[in-house]
């Protein structure tokens, strides 16, 4: 069974940093791109970042560019999101999602349950 | 960036009704469109990709159509378990933009 389990969320103050992780199982991790998608309270889905199968290409939403860094460790079937200079508007449920292709330009076909990030003073 | 506009933002229908959700792209995206179902507390679920291809395991009452700028998701006979938010998403270039969502409720 394909499974994605996120961790690392929590309550932080504006300006702080946080690192999210996602552990994948049930599929050949290094065959597929991976993504982070978030949903702020009462809002819709927002694509945050994607990374290709071999980390060769990465993409970010304008809202997080320069503050967030996506990475993956194919040996450990893990995906990470390093978030810095956090803002109130980064408060959201962060989903890890499996891409449907090696490139991150495609849709997501499996999602995790998410981890909650709250940025507040 | 290409914008995705969904309508309506919410709807209420009876069990057995035919439900249609629309998604419009600000410029042509060929058939590079997916639809997702999000139920609070559950894993988001891919329903349709390439505008009209049903993801494996998704009930056949769900269908998608469209190409270019105008797309629709149809639930042919609404069931209680379909209460959810539905999102369209364009892909094939960055950013992978989602529509604003449509909340579906049972009347």
Interface residues (C-beta under 8 A of the other chain):
Chain A: X35 X39 X44 X45 X46 X47 X50 X59 X61 X62 X95 X97 X100 X105 X106 X107 X108 X109 X110 X111 X112 X113
Chain B: X1 X34 X36 X38 X43 X44 X45 X46 X49 X55 X85 X87 X89 X91 X92 X93 X94 X95 X96 X97 X98 X99 X100 X101
